[in-house]
């Protein structure tokens, strides 16, 4: 579809137009028209709340709010990258914004470049995170932290390799550390091109921010009056298991939940009893739980709670939370899978791993990195230890059986001697490597890296803008899913149902006299689905949402609801 608002575009070309006005026209069968059903939820979740405070754009046809709404609509329509916009109808998407067409990919990239240059991306994201926490103070009291590796296959820089659990491989990439609530909804993420590990990121980047942002923290007087009271809880996987770290956080009155490493022998079955566990999403299950006090590393006493499965396996978790009951702790810990599900869903449907640009950024010379020489020595020691374990196991497995014949004894002695020689050689080599490793510094500054080992970081500002809008889109989709679940038989299909709505066509009917914009969704595949949509329309119409940049109130309905019973179609 070509441009129809020629005069405004000419004015914009000469810098005489701040931004194009929002102007809807009567339109039928607009592709992706159903995505307008998400606009109230997007606005409630802060899509435009702080945008003008932190960003500005030069005069032009496409204003700030149009760009933000477009990126959010793209995410919900599963257009996973900026390049994906090339394969979508620009005219239909433009009608959803009150324009004649959406910007070209090159123009959208230029707008994002302006936003990075003139905006405060991190401050904007932080403001939204604080708003989300303030809106759900109960959920904000339990924060789930985990790293997600974005694999990089490009050639712009030689990023260090890191282990990717979902691939079970070591691949080049960069790590983002996400902070979510118990339902999997994101608060913010921290990019770590040089990955110091989960605990160091929590210590340096996440905890100082949470101490300022988490609402409803107890006062100093309340903390002093109750020694078990805590500010908030951090939940993470075994990567964060560290008695020293637990003690450090407990001094700050922050409790930790994680799975136990180096689990001891199984507990007796009679220690377990049935508990009713309520998960944060409202699901209630019965679990076999047992509890003991455990001294970790001769440093800190923790509560160790174990879950007994039907197969007899015992899953052990440890926590420094001495206030909550065992059932609540188990529900909070085992809700960690909501964050894993979030990563999987965002990769599959929102493309959070997609590369947004090819730019790289230099890394500060004072940044501490792992010494390549230390890493090489450590790798050789680990390899030798594995070989030693196999040789010793083989050595112990060789035994004389039957009658002591001369040939058997000689073969036995020969095999034992060969293995003993290999074990002695490996042990000596390992001891020498350990001595070298002890003298080698584990960390060095980035400036001290050999030239062949140095690398650049992937530019992150544009991706942070787009990823934050994708967080808003995910939260909006979650809110809509919660609205329709009461009307659905299979509540697990709520998000799939919303995807069907977003991809559906709709008719747009602006009414300047009554100041309304009616969005008439085309009927779905069956009457049951249509009934769910009608209930959703009632919920959305109750919000009385005004389309940004206009005075038009959004009215939602099905196309069939406009047809009179005796009307001929």
Secondary structure, DSSP 8 states (H G I E B T S, - for coil): -----HHHHHHHHTT--SS-------EEEETTGGGGGGHHHHHHTTTTTTHHHH----SSSS-HHHHHHHHHHHHHTT--SSGGGGGS-HHHHHHHHTSSS---HHHHHHHHHHHHHHS-HHHHHHHHHHHHHHHTHHHHTEEEEEEEEEE---SS----EEEETTTTEEEEEEEEEEEE-TTS-EEEEEEESS---HHHHIIIIIHHHHHHH-SS---HHHHHH-TT--SEEEE--GGG--HHHHHHHHHTTEEEEEE-SS--S---GGG-EEEEEE-TTS-EEEEEEEEEEEEETTTEEEEEEEEE-TTS-EEEEEES--SS-HHHHHHHHHTTHHHHHHHHHIIIII-TT------EE---TT-EEE-HHHHHHHHHHHHHHHHHHHHHHHHHH----SS--HHHHHHHHHHHHHHHHHHHHHHHHHHHHHHHHHHS-SEEEGGGS-GGG---EE--HHHHHHHHHHHHHHHHHHHHHHHHHTT-SSGGGHHHHHHHHHHS-EEEEEETTTTEEEEEE---SSHHHHHHHHHHHHHHHTT--B-TTSS-EEEEEEGGGGS-TT---
